[in-house]
Amino acid sequence: MASDLQTNISGATAHHSETVPGDVILRTEGLTKHYGGVHALVDCNFEIRKGEHVAIMGDNGAGKSTFVRQITAVEQRTSGKVWFNGEYVEFDGPLAAREAGIETVFQTLALADHLDVPDNLFLGRELRKFNLGPFSILDYKAMHKATRDGLEKTGVKIPNIRNTIQNMSGGQRQCVAIARTATFHSKLTIMDEPTAALGVQETAQVENIIRALKEQGEPLILISHNMRQVMDLCDRIVVWRRGRICANLRKEDTDGEDVVAYITGAKTQPEYDTAA
Amino acid sequence: MSDSSHGVGGLSFDTSKRALPAEAGVAIALVLIVVAFELLGRLLMHDSFLFNTRENVPGIFNQARLQIIILQVSIIGIIAIGVTQVIITGGIDLSSGSIVGMTAMIAMSFAQVGQVNGMDNTRAVFFDRGWVDLPVIVPIVVGLVCGIAAGLINGLFIAYTRIPPFIATLGMMVSARGVAKWWTAGQPVSFPTESYAAIGAGMRPVIIFICLAILFHLILKYTVYGKHTYAIGSNEAAARMSGINVARHKVLVYTIAGLLAGIAAIVLSAKNLTAQAGMGMMYELDAIAMAVIGGISLSGGRGTILGTVLGALIFGVIISGFTFLRLDAYYQEMVKGAIIVGAVVLDQWRQSRSSTRS
């Protein structure tokens, strides 16, 4: 539905032309998702470059999580184009997106409570000793080693990785979910409100992990309602409103009040004006 | 939700309070029940439940009793191995008893001898004289295919129409029983070939049960199949988001449960030397009970085949113990019922304790 033609009319592609193609890790053009008659996501043009941390903000129902579900292929987009790591992609499912290198920490943590840390990290892509189809023998030793390496890389301390998730606190669970990204050397990490349910200390721990990712040059898309956190951790803020992008702000050029004005609809950037 | 006593700058994990595995509790219960029967036996019957008291028989233990304890639960135990896997995925299988009845009838009708004491054997209605004295592989393959087909139908309905497993397998329970009766118009099928009868002879059912139990215990623990089975029962949405093909995996789990019911049917009909349409009645509930007593959580995600084997042994000990104390079968059933409910209450309690800790 949202063709290239429309995209060009909106003028939102203007800044795309400045980018060096190989530098862009993820790019969407005209990304659109309808649930029946509900237009949850309309004509979204988004991009993120290597090493960049981009925040996605917006009110509840603005389309943030819907956007993430399209690029991670948890749902199939209605229309639009997605490029990842320089290539045009159409993932047929979440596993394909993960294998390509998009690692997501979902709002609902997507952990299996009765399994331990390595089991959860490798869920759906277990390491195998012998490949016998569904009855392939698991390589526990390699998975445990990779888990310890991944935890070390992110600075998460878990004394006993054999402990099951159900015996862990919210912060610990979140750290396990985030450690997945480090274990798999992802090309892009997406976190959907990673600290929404956490206490102060646990939040600090998660933010430290995010800083570690930044130092390692790992690109990140962070969905958050926490203005301080976004200003602390991200280079750029993209604001969603009613399914559309309404602002693309560099951190240096904006402040909290300004962002809130975009979120509430008091302001819209001129190049996105047709969207509002 | 989370307790606030975490160490500064790090996340302290409480490993000291890690609960014993459920199987340890079941094993302790098994020992306590045996001890109770031993004490009651000494007090009331002036005889030992477990130990050999006869001078003309060698050995420390009462070998005959131990054999009976495990022999009488081994066939339902085979079914319980499949039912356990279904329950771990968060499902339930009510059809296994009927699948046993159906499979026993159909397999047995391919295992009959031609003549008994010089007279023609009474034939299952569908086949004329040619279909007798077949090699033993024929009824075995027919039986396995029969079980697999029933399980596959269960699995396909549950995975792709999203109807609850309770309903899908309830339907199969009724239909498979119908097939069992229709196959011979209600007539029993008797006189199998010697090689078929040999499958269920002596302690062979026990050997088959133990081998299958070990095989599936290892499969659940060390293969991708096992890991995905637990993951689906633990958090189906997470399993799906992780890219596990949940529907296909469920079909596989129910098919394996059907296959195991088919194996149980072959062993049962071979042991009894006959197949009847009513065979395996209520076996599904006994199998579920064994799993539940063995610490398999009905809400999914937890339990092992070892637990189910211990649950089956508890069943066997209770039946033997009551017979030993010369108590009526009525009391057995009453106590069995109480133990099943008690096991589920214990499971709920364990669950709530672990969730308040997190």
Interface residues (C-beta under 8 A of the other chain):
Chain A: V74 G93 P94 L95 A96 R98 F106 T108 L109 A110 L111 A112 D113 H114 L115 D119 L123 G124 R125 E126 R128 L132 P134 F135 S136 I137 L138 Y140 V156 K157 I158 P159 N160 N163 Q166 N167 M168 S169 G170 G171 Q172 C175 A197 G199 Q201 E202 Q205
Chain B: M1 S2 D3 S4 H6 V8 G9 G10 L11 F13 D14 T15 R18 I219 Y222 T223 V224 Y225 K227 H228 Y230 A231 G233 S234 N235 A237 A238 A239 R240 M241 S242 G243 I244 H249 L252 G301 R302 S354 S355 R357 S358
